Amino acid sequence: MIAIDPNKASALTLAKAKKNIEAVRDGKLADGVMFNGKLYQTDPAFQVHISGIVTAINAGIIPPGAMVQIRTKGNTIEELTTAQVVGLAGTVLAYVQGVFAESWAAKDAL
């Protein structure tokens, strides 16, 4: 964690510290998350993609029990059930929320 005494730090130092925190956050988001033994993306594009699939499942556009193709971070295509897709989405969401919480805490500590 980056610790800077705000009373001694210049605005430029604080701006650099925030950029460093954001770079660490973005790196963690690029790392991805494990689900059922496979590494999946957690970047903003995948978050939108998986959210859209879950919305389609919840709306009945994709029927319960259907198989859904999802690409892993390693560029392999996995066939997941709708229940697994919802589980993956929950795992991605929890990971992303955790990464942002760490980032916010680091910024609050500046």
KOLGU-4560 file (N, C-alpha, C; in nm, 3 decimals, padded with zeros to 5 digits):
<recs>
<n_xx: 00.084 n_yy: -00.117 n_zz: 00.000 ca_xx: 00.000 ca_yy: 00.000 ca_zz: 00.000 c_xx: 00.089 c_yy: 00.124 c_zz: 00.000 mol: A seq: 1 type: MET>
<n_xx: 00.047 n_yy: 00.225 n_zz: -00.068 ca_xx: 00.123 ca_yy: 00.350 ca_zz: -00.077 c_xx: 00.081 c_yy: 00.439 c_zz: 00.039 mol: A seq: 2 type: ILE>
<n_xx: 00.176 n_yy: 00.485 n_zz: 00.119 ca_xx: 00.145 ca_yy: 00.573 ca_zz: 00.231 c_xx: 00.219 c_yy: 00.705 c_zz: 00.214 mol: A seq: 3 type: ALA>
<n_xx: 00.144 n_yy: 00.814 n_zz: 00.210 ca_xx: 00.203 ca_yy: 00.947 ca_zz: 00.194 c_xx: 00.139 c_yy: 01.037 c_zz: 00.298 mol: A seq: 4 type: ILE>
<n_xx: 00.220 n_yy: 01.115 n_zz: 00.367 ca_xx: 00.168 ca_yy: 01.213 ca_zz: 00.462 c_xx: 00.115 c_yy: 01.331 c_zz: 00.382 mol: A seq: 5 type: ASP>
<n_xx: -00.019 n_yy: 01.351 n_zz: 00.379 ca_xx: -00.076 ca_yy: 01.459 ca_zz: 00.299 c_xx: -00.028 c_yy: 01.598 c_zz: 00.341 mol: A seq: 6 type: PRO>
<n_xx: 00.016 n_yy: 01.611 n_zz: 00.467 ca_xx: 00.065 ca_yy: 01.741 ca_zz: 00.513 c_xx: 00.199 c_yy: 01.777 c_zz: 00.451 mol: A seq: 7 type: ASN>
<n_xx: 00.273 n_yy: 01.677 n_zz: 00.406 ca_xx: 00.406 ca_yy: 01.701 ca_zz: 00.349 c_xx: 00.409 c_yy: 01.681 c_zz: 00.198 mol: A seq: 8 type: LYS>
<n_xx: 00.307 n_yy: 01.622 n_zz: 00.145 ca_xx: 00.308 ca_yy: 01.587 ca_zz: 00.004 c_xx: 00.254 c_yy: 01.701 c_zz: -00.081 mol: A seq: 9 type: ALA>
<n_xx: 00.315 n_yy: 01.720 n_zz: -00.193 ca_xx: 00.266 ca_yy: 01.820 ca_zz: -00.287 c_xx: 00.150 c_yy: 01.763 c_zz: -00.368 mol: A seq: 10 type: SER>
<n_xx: 00.078 n_yy: 01.848 n_zz: -00.433 ca_xx: -00.033 ca_yy: 01.803 ca_zz: -00.518 c_xx: 00.018 c_yy: 01.709 c_zz: -00.626 mol: A seq: 11 type: ALA>
<n_xx: 00.136 n_yy: 01.736 n_zz: -00.678 ca_xx: 00.193 ca_yy: 01.650 ca_zz: -00.781 c_xx: 00.224 c_yy: 01.512 c_zz: -00.725 mol: A seq: 12 type: LEU>
<n_xx: 00.278 n_yy: 01.505 n_zz: -00.605 ca_xx: 00.307 ca_yy: 01.377 ca_zz: -00.542 c_xx: 00.179 c_yy: 01.298 c_zz: -00.520 mol: A seq: 13 type: THR>
<n_xx: 00.074 n_yy: 01.366 n_zz: -00.475 ca_xx: -00.054 ca_yy: 01.299 ca_zz: -00.454 c_xx: -00.112 c_yy: 01.249 c_zz: -00.587 mol: A seq: 14 type: LEU>
<n_xx: -00.100 n_yy: 01.329 n_zz: -00.690 ca_xx: -00.150 ca_yy: 01.287 ca_zz: -00.822 c_xx: -00.075 c_yy: 01.164 c_zz: -00.871 mol: A seq: 15 type: ALA>
<n_xx: 00.058 n_yy: 01.163 n_zz: -00.851 ca_xx: 00.138 ca_yy: 01.046 ca_zz: -00.891 c_xx: 00.099 c_yy: 00.924 c_zz: -00.809 mol: A seq: 16 type: LYS>
<n_xx: 00.077 n_yy: 00.943 n_zz: -00.681 ca_xx: 00.038 ca_yy: 00.831 ca_zz: -00.595 c_xx: -00.096 c_yy: 00.773 c_zz: -00.640 mol: A seq: 17 type: ALA>
<n_xx: -00.191 n_yy: 00.859 n_zz: -00.674 ca_xx: -00.321 ca_yy: 00.812 ca_zz: -00.722 c_xx: -00.306 c_yy: 00.736 c_zz: -00.853 mol: A seq: 18 type: LYS>
<n_xx: -00.221 n_yy: 00.787 n_zz: -00.942 ca_xx: -00.198 ca_yy: 00.717 ca_zz: -01.069 c_xx: -00.135 c_yy: 00.580 c_zz: -01.045 mol: A seq: 19 type: LYS>
<n_xx: -00.044 n_yy: 00.571 n_zz: -00.949 ca_xx: 00.018 ca_yy: 00.443 ca_zz: -00.916 c_xx: -00.086 c_yy: 00.345 c_zz: -00.862 mol: A seq: 20 type: ASN>
<n_xx: -00.173 n_yy: 00.394 n_zz: -00.775 ca_xx: -00.280 ca_yy: 00.309 ca_zz: -00.721 c_xx: -00.369 c_yy: 00.260 c_zz: -00.834 mol: A seq: 21 type: ILE>
<n_xx: -00.404 n_yy: 00.348 n_zz: -00.926 ca_xx: -00.489 ca_yy: 00.310 ca_zz: -01.038 c_xx: -00.419 c_yy: 00.211 c_zz: -01.130 mol: A seq: 22 type: GLU>
<n_xx: -00.289 n_yy: 00.225 n_zz: -01.146 ca_xx: -00.214 ca_yy: 00.130 ca_zz: -01.229 c_xx: -00.214 c_yy: -00.009 c_zz: -01.166 mol: A seq: 23 type: ALA>
<n_xx: -00.197 n_yy: -00.014 n_zz: -01.034 ca_xx: -00.203 ca_yy: -00.142 ca_zz: -00.964 c_xx: -00.342 c_yy: -00.203 c_zz: -00.978 mol: A seq: 24 type: VAL>
<n_xx: -00.445 n_yy: -00.120 n_zz: -00.960 ca_xx: -00.584 ca_yy: -00.166 ca_zz: -00.976 c_xx: -00.607 c_yy: -00.223 c_zz: -01.116 mol: A seq: 25 type: ARG>
<n_xx: -00.564 n_yy: -00.149 n_zz: -01.217 ca_xx: -00.584 ca_yy: -00.193 ca_zz: -01.355 c_xx: -00.507 c_yy: -00.322 c_zz: -01.383 mol: A seq: 26 type: ASP>
<n_xx: -00.390 n_yy: -00.335 n_zz: -01.324 ca_xx: -00.313 ca_yy: -00.459 ca_zz: -01.341 c_xx: -00.385 c_yy: -00.578 c_zz: -01.280 mol: A seq: 27 type: GLY>
<n_xx: -00.444 n_yy: -00.558 n_zz: -01.162 ca_xx: -00.519 ca_yy: -00.666 ca_zz: -01.099 c_xx: -00.643 c_yy: -00.702 c_zz: -01.181 mol: A seq: 28 type: LYS>
<n_xx: -00.708 n_yy: -00.602 n_zz: -01.239 ca_xx: -00.824 ca_yy: -00.630 ca_zz: -01.323 c_xx: -00.783 c_yy: -00.706 c_zz: -01.449 mol: A seq: 29 type: LEU>
<n_xx: -00.663 n_yy: -00.680 n_zz: -01.498 ca_xx: -00.613 ca_yy: -00.751 ca_zz: -01.616 c_xx: -00.571 c_yy: -00.894 c_zz: -01.584 mol: A seq: 30 type: ALA>
<n_xx: -00.542 n_yy: -00.920 n_zz: -01.456 ca_xx: -00.495 ca_yy: -01.054 ca_zz: -01.417 c_xx: -00.602 c_yy: -01.160 c_zz: -01.437 mol: A seq: 31 type: ASP>
<n_xx: -00.726 n_yy: -01.127 n_zz: -01.414 ca_xx: -00.834 ca_yy: -01.224 ca_zz: -01.427 c_xx: -00.859 c_yy: -01.297 c_zz: -01.297 mol: A seq: 32 type: GLY>
<n_xx: -00.954 n_yy: -01.392 n_zz: -01.303 ca_xx: -00.995 ca_yy: -01.465 ca_zz: -01.183 c_xx: -01.019 c_yy: -01.612 c_zz: -01.219 mol: A seq: 33 type: VAL>
<n_xx: -00.988 n_yy: -01.699 n_zz: -01.125 ca_xx: -01.010 ca_yy: -01.842 ca_zz: -01.146 c_xx: -01.156 c_yy: -01.879 c_zz: -01.116 mol: A seq: 34 type: MET>
<n_xx: -01.210 n_yy: -01.966 n_zz: -01.199 ca_xx: -01.344 ca_yy: -02.020 ca_zz: -01.178 c_xx: -01.345 c_yy: -02.162 c_zz: -01.232 mol: A seq: 35 type: PHE>
<n_xx: -01.379 n_yy: -02.257 n_zz: -01.149 ca_xx: -01.381 ca_yy: -02.399 ca_zz: -01.189 c_xx: -01.251 c_yy: -02.443 c_zz: -01.257 mol: A seq: 36 type: ASN>
<n_xx: -01.140 n_yy: -02.394 n_zz: -01.203 ca_xx: -01.009 ca_yy: -02.436 ca_zz: -01.254 c_xx: -00.962 c_yy: -02.367 c_zz: -01.380 mol: A seq: 37 type: GLY>
<n_xx: -01.037 n_yy: -02.268 n_zz: -01.427 ca_xx: -00.999 ca_yy: -02.194 ca_zz: -01.549 c_xx: -00.985 c_yy: -02.046 c_zz: -01.514 mol: A seq: 38 type: LYS>
<n_xx: -00.895 n_yy: -01.979 n_zz: -01.584 ca_xx: -00.873 ca_yy: -01.836 ca_zz: -01.564 c_xx: -00.959 c_yy: -01.758 c_zz: -01.663 mol: A seq: 39 type: LEU>
<n_xx: -01.040 n_yy: -01.665 n_zz: -01.609 ca_xx: -01.129 ca_yy: -01.584 ca_zz: -01.692 c_xx: -01.091 c_yy: -01.437 c_zz: -01.680 mol: A seq: 40 type: TYR>
<n_xx: -01.126 n_yy: -01.361 n_zz: -01.782 ca_xx: -01.102 ca_yy: -01.217 ca_zz: -01.784 c_xx: -01.181 c_yy: -01.148 c_zz: -01.674 mol: A seq: 41 type: GLN>
<n_xx: -01.133 n_yy: -01.032 n_zz: -01.631 ca_xx: -01.210 ca_yy: -00.948 ca_zz: -01.540 c_xx: -01.203 c_yy: -00.802 c_zz: -01.583 mol: A seq: 42 type: THR>
<n_xx: -01.158 n_yy: -00.779 n_zz: -01.705 ca_xx: -01.149 ca_yy: -00.642 ca_zz: -01.755 c_xx: -01.289 c_yy: -00.588 c_zz: -01.782 mol: A seq: 43 type: ASP>
<n_xx: -01.301 n_yy: -00.456 n_zz: -01.803 ca_xx: -01.434 ca_yy: -00.396 ca_zz: -01.823 c_xx: -01.514 c_yy: -00.458 c_zz: -01.939 mol: A seq: 44 type: PRO>
<n_xx: -01.449 n_yy: -00.494 n_zz: -02.047 ca_xx: -01.523 ca_yy: -00.552 ca_zz: -02.160 c_xx: -01.585 c_yy: -00.686 c_zz: -02.121 mol: A seq: 45 type: ALA>
<n_xx: -01.511 n_yy: -00.769 n_zz: -02.048 ca_xx: -01.566 ca_yy: -00.899 ca_zz: -02.006 c_xx: -01.677 c_yy: -00.879 c_zz: -01.903 mol: A seq: 46 type: PHE>
<n_xx: -01.662 n_yy: -00.780 n_zz: -01.817 ca_xx: -01.767 ca_yy: -00.752 ca_zz: -01.719 c_xx: -01.898 c_yy: -00.721 c_zz: -01.790 mol: A seq: 47 type: GLN>
<n_xx: -01.893 n_yy: -00.640 n_zz: -01.894 ca_xx: -02.013 ca_yy: -00.606 ca_zz: -01.971 c_xx: -02.067 c_yy: -00.731 c_zz: -02.041 mol: A seq: 48 type: VAL>
<n_xx: -01.976 n_yy: -00.810 n_zz: -02.099 ca_xx: -02.015 ca_yy: -00.931 ca_zz: -02.172 c_xx: -02.087 c_yy: -01.030 c_zz: -02.081 mol: A seq: 49 type: HIS>
<n_xx: -02.027 n_yy: -01.062 n_zz: -01.967 ca_xx: -02.086 ca_yy: -01.162 ca_zz: -01.878 c_xx: -02.216 c_yy: -01.109 c_zz: -01.817 mol: A seq: 50 type: ILE>
<n_xx: -02.221 n_yy: -00.978 n_zz: -01.791 ca_xx: -02.345 ca_yy: -00.919 ca_zz: -01.739 c_xx: -02.458 c_yy: -00.930 c_zz: -01.841 mol: A seq: 51 type: SER>
<n_xx: -02.426 n_yy: -00.909 n_zz: -01.967 ca_xx: -02.525 ca_yy: -00.922 ca_zz: -02.073 c_xx: -02.578 c_yy: -01.064 c_zz: -02.084 mol: A seq: 52 type: GLY>
<n_xx: -02.489 n_yy: -01.161 n_zz: -02.070 ca_xx: -02.534 ca_yy: -01.301 ca_zz: -02.076 c_xx: -02.624 c_yy: -01.333 c_zz: -01.958 mol: A seq: 53 type: ILE>
<n_xx: -02.588 n_yy: -01.287 n_zz: -01.839 ca_xx: -02.672 ca_yy: -01.311 ca_zz: -01.722 c_xx: -02.808 c_yy: -01.243 c_zz: -01.738 mol: A seq: 54 type: VAL>
<n_xx: -02.809 n_yy: -01.123 n_zz: -01.795 ca_xx: -02.936 ca_yy: -01.055 ca_zz: -01.821 c_xx: -03.022 c_yy: -01.138 c_zz: -01.915 mol: A seq: 55 type: THR>
<n_xx: -02.960 n_yy: -01.195 n_zz: -02.019 ca_xx: -03.034 ca_yy: -01.278 ca_zz: -02.115 c_xx: -03.087 c_yy: -01.405 c_zz: -02.048 mol: A seq: 56 type: ALA>
<n_xx: -03.009 n_yy: -01.461 n_zz: -01.957 ca_xx: -03.055 ca_yy: -01.580 ca_zz: -01.883 c_xx: -03.174 c_yy: -01.543 c_zz: -01.797 mol: A seq: 57 type: ILE>
<n_xx: -03.163 n_yy: -01.434 n_zz: -01.722 ca_xx: -03.271 ca_yy: -01.392 ca_zz: -01.632 c_xx: -03.398 c_yy: -01.352 c_zz: -01.707 mol: A seq: 58 type: ASN>
<n_xx: -03.381 n_yy: -01.302 n_zz: -01.830 ca_xx: -03.497 ca_yy: -01.263 ca_zz: -01.911 c_xx: -03.558 c_yy: -01.381 c_zz: -01.986 mol: A seq: 59 type: ALA>
<n_xx: -03.495 n_yy: -01.499 n_zz: -01.977 ca_xx: -03.547 ca_yy: -01.616 ca_zz: -02.047 c_xx: -03.506 c_yy: -01.623 c_zz: -02.192 mol: A seq: 60 type: GLY>
<n_xx: -03.422 n_yy: -01.531 n_zz: -02.236 ca_xx: -03.373 ca_yy: -01.534 ca_zz: -02.375 c_xx: -03.282 c_yy: -01.655 c_zz: -02.395 mol: A seq: 61 type: ILE>
<n_xx: -03.200 n_yy: -01.681 n_zz: -02.295 ca_xx: -03.122 ca_yy: -01.805 ca_zz: -02.292 c_xx: -03.193 c_yy: -01.895 c_zz: -02.191 mol: A seq: 62 type: ILE>
<n_xx: -03.245 n_yy: -02.010 n_zz: -02.235 ca_xx: -03.325 ca_yy: -02.093 ca_zz: -02.146 c_xx: -03.243 c_yy: -02.159 c_zz: -02.036 mol: A seq: 63 type: PRO>
<n_xx: -03.306 n_yy: -02.186 n_zz: -01.920 ca_xx: -03.236 ca_yy: -02.254 ca_zz: -01.812 c_xx: -03.177 c_yy: -02.387 c_zz: -01.860 mol: A seq: 64 type: PRO>
<n_xx: -03.057 n_yy: -02.415 n_zz: -01.817 ca_xx: -02.992 ca_yy: -02.541 ca_zz: -01.853 c_xx: -02.922 c_yy: -02.539 c_zz: -01.987 mol: A seq: 65 type: GLY>
<n_xx: -02.938 n_yy: -02.430 n_zz: -02.063 ca_xx: -02.869 ca_yy: -02.421 ca_zz: -02.193 c_xx: -02.718 c_yy: -02.413 c_zz: -02.170 mol: A seq: 66 type: ALA>
<n_xx: -02.644 n_yy: -02.451 n_zz: -02.269 ca_xx: -02.499 ca_yy: -02.440 ca_zz: -02.264 c_xx: -02.459 c_yy: -02.308 c_zz: -02.331 mol: A seq: 67 type: MET>
<n_xx: -02.367 n_yy: -02.238 n_zz: -02.266 ca_xx: -02.322 ca_yy: -02.108 ca_zz: -02.314 c_xx: -02.171 c_yy: -02.114 c_zz: -02.333 mol: A seq: 68 type: VAL>
<n_xx: -02.125 n_yy: -02.067 n_zz: -02.447 ca_xx: -01.981 ca_yy: -02.064 ca_zz: -02.473 c_xx: -01.920 c_yy: -01.936 c_zz: -02.416 mol: A seq: 69 type: GLN>
<n_xx: -01.816 n_yy: -01.955 n_zz: -02.337 ca_xx: -01.743 ca_yy: -01.843 ca_zz: -02.277 c_xx: -01.594 c_yy: -01.864 c_zz: -02.305 mol: A seq: 70 type: ILE>
<n_xx: -01.528 n_yy: -01.760 n_zz: -02.350 ca_xx: -01.385 ca_yy: -01.768 ca_zz: -02.378 c_xx: -01.306 c_yy: -01.739 c_zz: -02.251 mol: A seq: 71 type: ARG>
<n_xx: -01.208 n_yy: -01.824 n_zz: -02.222 ca_xx: -01.122 ca_yy: -01.804 ca_zz: -02.106 c_xx: -01.014 c_yy: -01.702 c_zz: -02.140 mol: A seq: 72 type: THR>
<n_xx: -00.941 n_yy: -01.662 n_zz: -02.038 ca_xx: -00.829 ca_yy: -01.569 ca_zz: -02.059 c_xx: -00.722 c_yy: -01.632 c_zz: -02.148 mol: A seq: 73 type: LYS>
<n_xx: -00.712 n_yy: -01.765 n_zz: -02.144 ca_xx: -00.616 ca_yy: -01.837 ca_zz: -02.226 c_xx: -00.665 c_yy: -01.864 c_zz: -02.368 mol: A seq: 74 type: GLY>
<n_xx: -00.779 n_yy: -01.804 n_zz: -02.406 ca_xx: -00.835 ca_yy: -01.813 ca_zz: -02.541 c_xx: -00.890 c_yy: -01.950 c_zz: -02.576 mol: A seq: 75 type: ASN>
<n_xx: -00.932 n_yy: -02.026 n_zz: -02.476 ca_xx: -01.004 ca_yy: -02.149 ca_zz: -02.504 c_xx: -01.152 c_yy: -02.122 c_zz: -02.480 mol: A seq: 76 type: THR>
<n_xx: -01.236 n_yy: -02.193 n_zz: -02.552 ca_xx: -01.380 ca_yy: -02.176 ca_zz: -02.536 c_xx: -01.430 c_yy: -02.287 c_zz: -02.444 mol: A seq: 77 type: ILE>
<n_xx: -01.499 n_yy: -02.246 n_zz: -02.340 ca_xx: -01.557 ca_yy: -02.339 ca_zz: -02.244 c_xx: -01.709 c_yy: -02.337 c_zz: -02.259 mol: A seq: 78 type: GLU>
<n_xx: -01.769 n_yy: -02.453 n_zz: -02.247 ca_xx: -01.915 ca_yy: -02.464 ca_zz: -02.248 c_xx: -01.961 c_yy: -02.467 c_zz: -02.103 mol: A seq: 79 type: GLU>
<n_xx: -02.037 n_yy: -02.366 n_zz: -02.062 ca_xx: -02.088 ca_yy: -02.358 ca_zz: -01.927 c_xx: -02.239 c_yy: -02.365 c_zz: -01.927 mol: A seq: 80 type: LEU>
<n_xx: -02.294 n_yy: -02.425 n_zz: -01.823 ca_xx: -02.439 ca_yy: -02.422 ca_zz: -01.806 c_xx: -02.478 c_yy: -02.280 c_zz: -01.765 mol: A seq: 81 type: THR>
<n_xx: -02.607 n_yy: -02.251 n_zz: -01.773 ca_xx: -02.651 ca_yy: -02.118 ca_zz: -01.732 c_xx: -02.621 c_yy: -02.095 c_zz: -01.583 mol: A seq: 82 type: THR>
<n_xx: -02.634 n_yy: -02.198 n_zz: -01.502 ca_xx: -02.602 ca_yy: -02.185 ca_zz: -01.359 c_xx: -02.454 c_yy: -02.154 c_zz: -01.340 mol: A seq: 83 type: ALA>
<n_xx: -02.369 n_yy: -02.218 n_zz: -01.419 ca_xx: -02.225 ca_yy: -02.190 ca_zz: -01.410 c_xx: -02.193 c_yy: -02.048 c_zz: -01.455 mol: A seq: 84 type: GLN>
<n_xx: -02.262 n_yy: -02.001 n_zz: -01.559 ca_xx: -02.240 ca_yy: -01.863 ca_zz: -01.606 c_xx: -02.276 c_yy: -01.763 c_zz: -01.496 mol: A seq: 85 type: VAL>
<n_xx: -02.387 n_yy: -01.788 n_zz: -01.429 ca_xx: -02.427 ca_yy: -01.700 ca_zz: -01.318 c_xx: -02.322 c_yy: -01.707 c_zz: -01.207 mol: A seq: 86 type: VAL>
<n_xx: -02.270 n_yy: -01.825 n_zz: -01.179 ca_xx: -02.164 ca_yy: -01.841 ca_zz: -01.080 c_xx: -02.038 c_yy: -01.767 c_zz: -01.120 mol: A seq: 87 type: GLY>
<n_xx: -02.001 n_yy: -01.778 n_zz: -01.247 ca_xx: -01.884 ca_yy: -01.706 ca_zz: -01.297 c_xx: -01.904 c_yy: -01.556 c_zz: -01.284 mol: A seq: 88 type: LEU>
<n_xx: -02.022 n_yy: -01.509 n_zz: -01.320 ca_xx: -02.050 ca_yy: -01.365 ca_zz: -01.309 c_xx: -02.037 c_yy: -01.318 c_zz: -01.164 mol: A seq: 89 type: ALA>
<n_xx: -02.086 n_yy: -01.397 n_zz: -01.072 ca_xx: -02.074 ca_yy: -01.363 ca_zz: -00.931 c_xx: -01.929 c_yy: -01.361 c_zz: -00.885 mol: A seq: 90 type: GLY>
<n_xx: -01.850 n_yy: -01.455 n_zz: -00.933 ca_xx: -01.708 ca_yy: -01.460 ca_zz: -00.899 c_xx: -01.636 c_yy: -01.338 c_zz: -00.955 mol: A seq: 91 type: THR>
<n_xx: -01.665 n_yy: -01.303 n_zz: -01.079 ca_xx: -01.604 ca_yy: -01.186 ca_zz: -01.142 c_xx: -01.643 c_yy: -01.060 c_zz: -01.064 mol: A seq: 92 type: VAL>
<n_xx: -01.771 n_yy: -01.047 n_zz: -01.033 ca_xx: -01.819 ca_yy: -00.929 ca_zz: -00.960 c_xx: -01.750 c_yy: -00.917 c_zz: -00.824 mol: A seq: 93 type: LEU>
<n_xx: -01.742 n_yy: -01.027 n_zz: -00.751 ca_xx: -01.679 ca_yy: -01.023 ca_zz: -00.618 c_xx: -01.532 c_yy: -00.984 c_zz: -00.630 mol: A seq: 94 type: ALA>
<n_xx: -01.463 n_yy: -01.038 n_zz: -00.730 ca_xx: -01.322 ca_yy: -01.005 ca_zz: -00.750 c_xx: -01.305 c_yy: -00.857 c_zz: -00.784 mol: A seq: 95 type: TYR>
<n_xx: -01.384 n_yy: -00.809 n_zz: -00.878 ca_xx: -01.374 ca_yy: -00.669 ca_zz: -00.922 c_xx: -01.406 c_yy: -00.576 c_zz: -00.805 mol: A seq: 96 type: VAL>
<n_xx: -01.511 n_yy: -00.606 n_zz: -00.731 ca_xx: -01.547 ca_yy: -00.524 ca_zz: -00.615 c_xx: -01.434 c_yy: -00.521 c_zz: -00.513 mol: A seq: 97 type: GLN>
<n_xx: -01.368 n_yy: -00.635 n_zz: -00.492 ca_xx: -01.256 ca_yy: -00.641 ca_zz: -00.399 c_xx: -01.139 c_yy: -00.556 c_zz: -00.446 mol: A seq: 98 type: GLY>
<n_xx: -01.110 n_yy: -00.562 n_zz: -00.575 ca_xx: -01.001 ca_yy: -00.481 ca_zz: -00.631 c_xx: -01.030 c_yy: -00.333 c_zz: -00.614 mol: A seq: 99 type: VAL>
<n_xx: -01.153 n_yy: -00.292 n_zz: -00.645 ca_xx: -01.189 ca_yy: -00.152 ca_zz: -00.629 c_xx: -01.187 c_yy: -00.109 c_zz: -00.483 mol: A seq: 100 type: PHE>
<n_xx: -01.231 n_yy: -00.195 n_zz: -00.393 ca_xx: -01.228 ca_yy: -00.162 ca_zz: -00.250 c_xx: -01.085 c_yy: -00.137 c_zz: -00.203 mol: A seq: 101 type: ALA>
<n_xx: -00.991 n_yy: -00.219 n_zz: -00.249 ca_xx: -00.850 ca_yy: -00.199 ca_zz: -00.215 c_xx: -00.801 c_yy: -00.065 c_zz: -00.270 mol: A seq: 102 type: GLU>
<n_xx: -00.840 n_yy: -00.035 n_zz: -00.392 ca_xx: -00.799 ca_yy: 00.091 ca_zz: -00.456 c_xx: -00.855 c_yy: 00.209 c_zz: -00.381 mol: A seq: 103 type: SER>
<n_xx: -00.983 n_yy: 00.202 n_zz: -00.345 ca_xx: -01.044 ca_yy: 00.314 ca_zz: -00.272 c_xx: -00.978 c_yy: 00.334 c_zz: -00.136 mol: A seq: 104 type: TRP>
<n_xx: -00.951 n_yy: 00.223 n_zz: -00.068 ca_xx: -00.888 ca_yy: 00.232 ca_zz: 00.064 c_xx: -00.749 c_yy: 00.296 c_zz: 00.053 mol: A seq: 105 type: ALA>
<n_xx: -00.675 n_yy: 00.259 n_zz: -00.051 ca_xx: -00.542 ca_yy: 00.317 ca_zz: -00.071 c_xx: -00.551 c_yy: 00.466 c_zz: -00.099 mol: A seq: 106 type: ALA>
<n_xx: -00.648 n_yy: 00.505 n_zz: -00.181 ca_xx: -00.665 ca_yy: 00.648 ca_zz: -00.210 c_xx: -00.712 c_yy: 00.724 c_zz: -00.086 mol: A seq: 107 type: LYS>
<n_xx: -00.799 n_yy: 00.663 n_zz: -00.008 ca_xx: -00.846 ca_yy: 00.729 ca_zz: 00.114 c_xx: -00.733 c_yy: 00.749 c_zz: 00.214 mol: A seq: 108 type: ASP>
<n_xx: -00.632 n_yy: 00.664 n_zz: 00.206 ca_xx: -00.520 ca_yy: 00.672 ca_zz: 00.300 c_xx: -00.419 c_yy: 00.781 c_zz: 00.260 mol: A seq: 109 type: ALA>
<n_xx: -00.433 n_yy: 00.837 n_zz: 00.142 ca_xx: -00.339 ca_yy: 00.941 ca_zz: 00.097 c_xx: -00.356 c_yy: 01.068 c_zz: 00.178 mol: A seq: 110 type: LEU>
</recs>
